[in-house]
Amino acid sequence: MPQSSRAPLERVENQLDSLATTEDVARACRASKRTVQAWYYHKRIPHIKIGRLVRFHLPDVLRALKRHTVQEVK
């Protein structure tokens, strides 16, 4: 494949590689895989679906979870 036609495909592949899996999000949030699945099913965290494949941009997920954080009352 010529270099010029391969470059856009490589960019897309690199961006997909930087996206987190359900397991990655679960590990980062110290939650179960099933909890993360419930969060995206109920649209509590942003996600990207490509067919049946679900991926996450971890900084966006963490920002969304901060919005749902309840502050301690003293």
Residue pairs with C-beta under 8 A, 6 or more apart in sequence:
16 55
18 57
19 48
19 55
19 56
19 57
20 28
20 55
20 56
20 57
20 58
20 61
21 55
21 56
22 33
22 36
22 37
22 54
22 56
23 33
24 56
24 58
25 31
25 36
25 45
25 56
25 58
25 61
26 32
26 33
26 35
26 36
28 58
28 61
28 62
29 35
29 36
29 61
29 62
29 65
36 45
39 45
40 47
40 54
40 56
44 64
44 65
44 68
45 56
45 60
45 61
45 64
45 65
46 56
46 57
46 60
46 61
46 64
47 54
47 55
47 56
47 61
48 54
48 55
48 56
48 57
